[in-house]
Amino acid sequence: MNMAIWLLNNTNLKFYEISERIGYTNQSYFSKLFKQQFNMTPYEFRALNGAPQDAPPSP
């Protein structure tokens, strides 16, 4: 799940893409396990921590 946290914080990948990258083919199962471990869904986690921007901010 550490990789899921990193991907949620540092990429704009969709949740199903993150679940597949860390080895879960069923996004619902991934979300269930994530919520059990972190007491929030991946969506809630990303909303709380802010989604990464596509490009770095301009100076």
Biopython code that builds the backbone (N, CA, C, O; Angstrom):
import numpy as np
from Bio.PDB.StructureBuilder import StructureBuilder

atoms = [
    (1, "MET", "N", (0.812, -1.205, 0.000)),
    (1, "MET", "CA", (0.000, 0.000, 0.000)),
    (1, "MET", "C", (0.853, 1.266, 0.000)),
    (1, "MET", "O", (0.366, 2.341, -0.351)),
    (2, "ASN", "N", (2.112, 1.146, 0.388)),
    (2, "ASN", "CA", (2.983, 2.330, 0.337)),
    (2, "ASN", "C", (3.104, 2.859, -1.081)),
    (2, "ASN", "O", (3.159, 4.070, -1.293)),
    (3, "MET", "N", (3.147, 1.942, -2.064)),
    (3, "MET", "CA", (3.218, 2.368, -3.459)),
    (3, "MET", "C", (1.923, 3.069, -3.865)),
    (3, "MET", "O", (1.961, 4.036, -4.625)),
    (4, "ALA", "N", (0.795, 2.602, -3.376)),
    (4, "ALA", "CA", (-0.484, 3.254, -3.676)),
    (4, "ALA", "C", (-0.485, 4.684, -3.137)),
    (4, "ALA", "O", (-0.931, 5.607, -3.819)),
    (5, "ILE", "N", (0.007, 4.864, -1.926)),
    (5, "ILE", "CA", (0.099, 6.207, -1.334)),
    (5, "ILE", "C", (0.969, 7.103, -2.199)),
    (5, "ILE", "O", (0.603, 8.242, -2.492)),
    (6, "TRP", "N", (2.130, 6.583, -2.610)),
    (6, "TRP", "CA", (3.037, 7.373, -3.444)),
    (6, "TRP", "C", (2.363, 7.750, -4.761)),
    (6, "TRP", "O", (2.439, 8.900, -5.194)),
    (7, "LEU", "N", (1.706, 6.783, -5.394)),
    (7, "LEU", "CA", (1.037, 7.050, -6.675)),
    (7, "LEU", "C", (-0.105, 8.048, -6.509)),
    (7, "LEU", "O", (-0.302, 8.905, -7.371)),
    (8, "LEU", "N", (-0.849, 7.951, -5.430)),
    (8, "LEU", "CA", (-1.935, 8.908, -5.189)),
    (8, "LEU", "C", (-1.394, 10.315, -4.987)),
    (8, "LEU", "O", (-2.003, 11.286, -5.434)),
    (9, "ASN", "N", (-0.253, 10.429, -4.316)),
    (9, "ASN", "CA", (0.333, 11.742, -4.035)),
    (9, "ASN", "C", (1.097, 12.343, -5.203)),
    (9, "ASN", "O", (1.199, 13.565, -5.309)),
    (10, "ASN", "N", (1.633, 11.508, -6.079)),
    (10, "ASN", "CA", (2.582, 12.000, -7.083)),
    (10, "ASN", "C", (2.174, 11.814, -8.535)),
    (10, "ASN", "O", (2.916, 12.202, -9.437)),
    (11, "THR", "N", (1.012, 11.228, -8.774)),
    (11, "THR", "CA", (0.561, 11.048, -10.152)),
    (11, "THR", "C", (-0.905, 11.436, -10.271)),
    (11, "THR", "O", (-1.596, 11.632, -9.272)),
    (12, "ASN", "N", (-1.357, 11.541, -11.490)),
    (12, "ASN", "CA", (-2.781, 11.759, -11.768)),
    (12, "ASN", "C", (-3.428, 10.491, -12.299)),
    (12, "ASN", "O", (-4.459, 10.554, -12.970)),
    (13, "LEU", "N", (-2.831, 9.333, -12.005)),
    (13, "LEU", "CA", (-3.397, 8.072, -12.458)),
    (13, "LEU", "C", (-4.788, 7.883, -11.877)),
    (13, "LEU", "O", (-5.073, 8.304, -10.756)),
    (14, "LYS", "N", (-5.640, 7.250, -12.651)),
    (14, "LYS", "CA", (-6.969, 6.913, -12.167)),
    (14, "LYS", "C", (-6.843, 5.802, -11.127)),
    (14, "LYS", "O", (-5.838, 5.092, -11.086)),
    (15, "PHE", "N", (-7.860, 5.657, -10.295)),
    (15, "PHE", "CA", (-7.795, 4.681, -9.204)),
    (15, "PHE", "C", (-7.643, 3.254, -9.720)),
    (15, "PHE", "O", (-6.916, 2.460, -9.123)),
    (16, "TYR", "N", (-8.316, 2.915, -10.818)),
    (16, "TYR", "CA", (-8.169, 1.564, -11.353)),
    (16, "TYR", "C", (-6.751, 1.337, -11.878)),
    (16, "TYR", "O", (-6.246, 0.216, -11.812)),
    (17, "GLU", "N", (-6.104, 2.381, -12.398)),
    (17, "GLU", "CA", (-4.725, 2.245, -12.868)),
    (17, "GLU", "C", (-3.775, 2.021, -11.695)),
    (17, "GLU", "O", (-2.836, 1.231, -11.793)),
    (18, "ILE", "N", (-4.020, 2.710, -10.596)),
    (18, "ILE", "CA", (-3.191, 2.516, -9.404)),
    (18, "ILE", "C", (-3.374, 1.105, -8.870)),
    (18, "ILE", "O", (-2.398, 0.431, -8.540)),
    (19, "SER", "N", (-4.622, 0.657, -8.785)),
    (19, "SER", "CA", (-4.860, -0.693, -8.255)),
    (19, "SER", "C", (-4.185, -1.741, -9.129)),
    (19, "SER", "O", (-3.620, -2.702, -8.605)),
    (20, "GLU", "N", (-4.230, -1.581, -10.436)),
    (20, "GLU", "CA", (-3.568, -2.536, -11.337)),
    (20, "GLU", "C", (-2.050, -2.482, -11.181)),
    (20, "GLU", "O", (-1.392, -3.522, -11.206)),
    (21, "ARG", "N", (-1.494, -1.299, -11.023)),
    (21, "ARG", "CA", (-0.036, -1.168, -10.883)),
    (21, "ARG", "C", (0.507, -1.815, -9.620)),
    (21, "ARG", "O", (1.656, -2.254, -9.586)),
    (22, "ILE", "N", (-0.317, -1.875, -8.586)),
    (22, "ILE", "CA", (0.174, -2.502, -7.362)),
    (22, "ILE", "C", (-0.308, -3.939, -7.218)),
    (22, "ILE", "O", (-0.099, -4.562, -6.177)),
    (23, "GLY", "N", (-0.956, -4.473, -8.260)),
    (23, "GLY", "CA", (-1.266, -5.893, -8.294)),
    (23, "GLY", "C", (-2.698, -6.301, -8.023)),
    (23, "GLY", "O", (-2.967, -7.492, -7.864)),
    (24, "TYR", "N", (-3.622, -5.367, -7.964)),
    (24, "TYR", "CA", (-5.033, -5.689, -7.746)),
    (24, "TYR", "C", (-5.797, -5.455, -9.042)),
    (24, "TYR", "O", (-5.831, -4.336, -9.553)),
    (25, "THR", "N", (-6.409, -6.507, -9.573)),
    (25, "THR", "CA", (-7.178, -6.360, -10.805)),
    (25, "THR", "C", (-8.595, -5.883, -10.532)),
    (25, "THR", "O", (-9.291, -5.449, -11.450)),
    (26, "ASN", "N", (-9.026, -5.960, -9.282)),
    (26, "ASN", "CA", (-10.369, -5.539, -8.889)),
    (26, "ASN", "C", (-10.251, -4.241, -8.086)),
    (26, "ASN", "O", (-9.780, -4.244, -6.948)),
    (27, "GLN", "N", (-10.683, -3.143, -8.690)),
    (27, "GLN", "CA", (-10.563, -1.837, -8.029)),
    (27, "GLN", "C", (-11.385, -1.770, -6.753)),
    (27, "GLN", "O", (-10.962, -1.133, -5.788)),
    (28, "SER", "N", (-12.534, -2.403, -6.723)),
    (28, "SER", "CA", (-13.369, -2.389, -5.521)),
    (28, "SER", "C", (-12.659, -3.065, -4.350)),
    (28, "SER", "O", (-12.723, -2.589, -3.217)),
    (29, "TYR", "N", (-11.991, -4.167, -4.632)),
    (29, "TYR", "CA", (-11.259, -4.875, -3.586)),
    (29, "TYR", "C", (-10.094, -4.025, -3.083)),
    (29, "TYR", "O", (-9.846, -3.942, -1.880)),
    (30, "PHE", "N", (-9.383, -3.397, -4.016)),
    (30, "PHE", "CA", (-8.297, -2.488, -3.641)),
    (30, "PHE", "C", (-8.817, -1.375, -2.735)),
    (30, "PHE", "O", (-8.213, -1.085, -1.702)),
    (31, "SER", "N", (-9.932, -0.750, -3.113)),
    (31, "SER", "CA", (-10.497, 0.339, -2.313)),
    (31, "SER", "C", (-10.911, -0.152, -0.930)),
    (31, "SER", "O", (-10.734, 0.555, 0.063)),
    (32, "LYS", "N", (-11.460, -1.360, -0.866)),
    (32, "LYS", "CA", (-11.868, -1.934, 0.421)),
    (32, "LYS", "C", (-10.651, -2.131, 1.334)),
    (32, "LYS", "O", (-10.690, -1.761, 2.507)),
    (33, "LEU", "N", (-9.578, -2.710, 0.799)),
    (33, "LEU", "CA", (-8.362, -2.916, 1.590)),
    (33, "LEU", "C", (-7.735, -1.584, 2.001)),
    (33, "LEU", "O", (-7.271, -1.432, 3.131)),
    (34, "PHE", "N", (-7.726, -0.629, 1.086)),
    (34, "PHE", "CA", (-7.175, 0.698, 1.381)),
    (34, "PHE", "C", (-7.948, 1.325, 2.539)),
    (34, "PHE", "O", (-7.348, 1.863, 3.469)),
    (35, "LYS", "N", (-9.276, 1.254, 2.481)),
    (35, "LYS", "CA", (-10.100, 1.854, 3.534)),
    (35, "LYS", "C", (-9.883, 1.148, 4.875)),
    (35, "LYS", "O", (-9.867, 1.798, 5.920)),
    (36, "GLN", "N", (-9.718, -0.163, 4.851)),
    (36, "GLN", "CA", (-9.456, -0.895, 6.087)),
    (36, "GLN", "C", (-8.142, -0.434, 6.724)),
    (36, "GLN", "O", (-8.043, -0.320, 7.946)),
    (37, "GLN", "N", (-7.148, -0.174, 5.897)),
    (37, "GLN", "CA", (-5.830, 0.199, 6.417)),
    (37, "GLN", "C", (-5.744, 1.666, 6.808)),
    (37, "GLN", "O", (-5.117, 1.996, 7.815)),
    (38, "PHE", "N", (-6.361, 2.558, 6.030)),
    (38, "PHE", "CA", (-6.181, 3.993, 6.236)),
    (38, "PHE", "C", (-7.443, 4.730, 6.707)),
    (38, "PHE", "O", (-7.417, 5.945, 6.904)),
    (39, "ASN", "N", (-8.532, 3.998, 6.886)),
    (39, "ASN", "CA", (-9.802, 4.586, 7.330)),
    (39, "ASN", "C", (-10.343, 5.657, 6.391)),
    (39, "ASN", "O", (-11.064, 6.556, 6.825)),
    (40, "MET", "N", (-10.008, 5.570, 5.136)),
    (40, "MET", "CA", (-10.564, 6.437, 4.101)),
    (40, "MET", "C", (-10.342, 5.759, 2.754)),
    (40, "MET", "O", (-9.446, 4.929, 2.606)),
    (41, "THR", "N", (-11.156, 6.116, 1.787)),
    (41, "THR", "CA", (-11.010, 5.552, 0.448)),
    (41, "THR", "C", (-9.847, 6.235, -0.271)),
    (41, "THR", "O", (-9.397, 7.298, 0.158)),
    (42, "PRO", "N", (-9.357, 5.640, -1.356)),
    (42, "PRO", "CA", (-8.323, 6.327, -2.145)),
    (42, "PRO", "C", (-8.795, 7.700, -2.634)),
    (42, "PRO", "O", (-8.013, 8.649, -2.691)),
    (43, "TYR", "N", (-10.071, 7.793, -2.982)),
    (43, "TYR", "CA", (-10.620, 9.082, -3.416)),
    (43, "TYR", "C", (-10.532, 10.115, -2.293)),
    (43, "TYR", "O", (-10.096, 11.245, -2.512)),
    (44, "GLU", "N", (-10.946, 9.720, -1.096)),
    (44, "GLU", "CA", (-10.886, 10.634, 0.047)),
    (44, "GLU", "C", (-9.440, 11.015, 0.369)),
    (44, "GLU", "O", (-9.155, 12.165, 0.701)),
    (45, "PHE", "N", (-8.533, 10.043, 0.268)),
    (45, "PHE", "CA", (-7.122, 10.319, 0.534)),
    (45, "PHE", "C", (-6.578, 11.353, -0.436)),
    (45, "PHE", "O", (-5.908, 12.302, -0.027)),
    (46, "ARG", "N", (-6.865, 11.173, -1.723)),
    (46, "ARG", "CA", (-6.363, 12.128, -2.718)),
    (46, "ARG", "C", (-7.000, 13.495, -2.522)),
    (46, "ARG", "O", (-6.321, 14.513, -2.656)),
    (47, "ALA", "N", (-8.279, 13.540, -2.211)),
    (47, "ALA", "CA", (-8.958, 14.825, -1.995)),
    (47, "ALA", "C", (-8.362, 15.551, -0.787)),
    (47, "ALA", "O", (-8.188, 16.769, -0.815)),
    (48, "LEU", "N", (-8.057, 14.812, 0.255)),
    (48, "LEU", "CA", (-7.488, 15.394, 1.469)),
    (48, "LEU", "C", (-6.069, 15.913, 1.238)),
    (48, "LEU", "O", (-5.689, 16.959, 1.764)),
    (49, "ASN", "N", (-5.297, 15.179, 0.454)),
    (49, "ASN", "CA", (-3.892, 15.529, 0.235)),
    (49, "ASN", "C", (-3.657, 16.349, -1.017)),
    (49, "ASN", "O", (-2.539, 16.807, -1.257)),
    (50, "GLY", "N", (-4.678, 16.539, -1.807)),
    (50, "GLY", "CA", (-4.551, 17.337, -3.029)),
    (50, "GLY", "C", (-3.965, 16.516, -4.162)),
    (50, "GLY", "O", (-2.947, 15.843, -3.998)),
    (51, "ALA", "N", (-4.612, 16.581, -5.299)),
    (51, "ALA", "CA", (-4.125, 15.887, -6.484)),
    (51, "ALA", "C", (-2.923, 16.630, -7.048)),
    (51, "ALA", "O", (-2.879, 17.860, -7.005)),
    (52, "PRO", "N", (-1.953, 15.902, -7.573)),
    (52, "PRO", "CA", (-0.780, 16.565, -8.171)),
    (52, "PRO", "C", (-1.169, 17.328, -9.433)),
    (52, "PRO", "O", (-2.145, 16.991, -10.104)),
    (53, "GLN", "N", (-0.414, 18.326, -9.733)),
    (53, "GLN", "CA", (-0.638, 19.129, -10.933)),
    (53, "GLN", "C", (0.049, 18.460, -12.121)),
    (53, "GLN", "O", (1.042, 17.751, -11.953)),
    (54, "ASP", "N", (-0.482, 18.687, -13.315)),
    (54, "ASP", "CA", (0.115, 18.127, -14.516)),
    (54, "ASP", "C", (1.473, 18.745, -14.827)),
    (54, "ASP", "O", (2.357, 18.076, -15.361)),
    (55, "ALA", "N", (1.632, 19.993, -14.501)),
    (55, "ALA", "CA", (2.887, 20.683, -14.787)),
    (55, "ALA", "C", (3.307, 21.457, -13.550)),
    (55, "ALA", "O", (2.463, 21.867, -12.753)),
    (56, "PRO", "N", (4.598, 21.658, -13.387)),
    (56, "PRO", "CA", (5.047, 22.449, -12.246)),
    (56, "PRO", "C", (4.556, 23.883, -12.349)),
    (56, "PRO", "O", (4.346, 24.378, -13.457)),
    (57, "PRO", "N", (4.370, 24.556, -11.233)),
    (57, "PRO", "CA", (3.905, 25.944, -11.277)),
    (57, "PRO", "C", (4.920, 26.866, -11.949)),
    (57, "PRO", "O", (6.128, 26.644, -11.870)),
    (58, "SER", "N", (4.427, 27.862, -12.585)),
    (58, "SER", "CA", (5.295, 28.838, -13.240)),
    (58, "SER", "C", (5.944, 29.741, -12.204)),
    (58, "SER", "O", (5.334, 30.050, -11.180)),
    (59, "PRO", "N", (7.188, 30.170, -12.463)),
    (59, "PRO", "CA", (7.868, 31.063, -11.505)),
    (59, "PRO", "C", (7.249, 32.440, -11.455)),
    (59, "PRO", "O", (7.709, 33.297, -10.700)),
]
sb = StructureBuilder()
sb.init_structure("model")
sb.init_model(0)
sb.init_chain("A")
sb.init_seg("    ")
for serial, (resi, resn, name, xyz) in enumerate(atoms, 1):
    if name == "N":
        sb.init_residue(resn, " ", resi, " ")
    sb.init_atom(name, np.array(xyz, "f"), 0.0, 1.0, " ", f" {name:<3s}", serial, name[0])
structure = sb.get_structure()
